[in-house]
Amino acid sequence: MNLADNTRRIADLALERAGNRQRFILALAGPPGVGKSTLSDALVEEFARRGQPAAVVPMDGFHLDNAVLDARGDRHRKGAPFTFDADGFAALMRRLGREPDRDIAIPVFDRELDLSRAGGRIIEPGHRFLIAEGNYLLLDQPPWREMGGLFDMSVMLTASPEVLSQRLIQRWLDHGLSAPEATARALGNDIPNAELVFQSSRATDVLLESGS
């Protein structure tokens, strides 16, 4: 199923389930490199076409700072579950669900600067549909497991190991790494994180295959 089909399928189901709710929160999970950001942006556009304002709430905004990771000796594992402020993300999602009538600033991750920017995006009262996007939103391990009740609907995006490996290596090549460095970075951290998502995630409402 291609991106357009996936987008329409999710939007159809979300609109059906939302009923008259003022705010509906959808969790979009999946391994690194699977295309979550692309699908999230497509969903925002699809909801807008249907007269339903939407916004993305990225889990990546809760990356621990490099200085923190350096102090802990975890910089080489940046992107693993323990390198995020999961409790902070959960607190934000609770607030977004409880306070749909006010502007709420959220952090976003700047890939070029390799750091999170506080207040990088504003969720407005008009944003009826929120797409919470991140690798570990369905991970069946604490503290991620406790987030289950924060989402009105969940979607898992998946892809074959071959496709993921190609995308992840290319991601590091695009960041200026040599071919050996890019391969080592992907195989040493990204692929193990992807395997964790595949092996240890909870059941989802919708399972989708990402195209190549």
Secondary structure, 3 states (H helix, E strand, C coil): CCHHHHHHHHHHHHHHHHCCCCCEEEEEECCCCCCHHHHHHHHHHHHHHCCCCEEEEEHHHHECCHHHHHHHCCHHHCCCHHHECHHHHHHHHHHHHHCCCCCEEEEEEECCCCEEEEEEEEECCCCCEEEEEECCCCECCCCHHHHHHHCCEEEEEECCHHHHHHHHHHHHHHCCCCHHHHHHHHHHHHHHHHHHHHHHECCCCEEEECCC
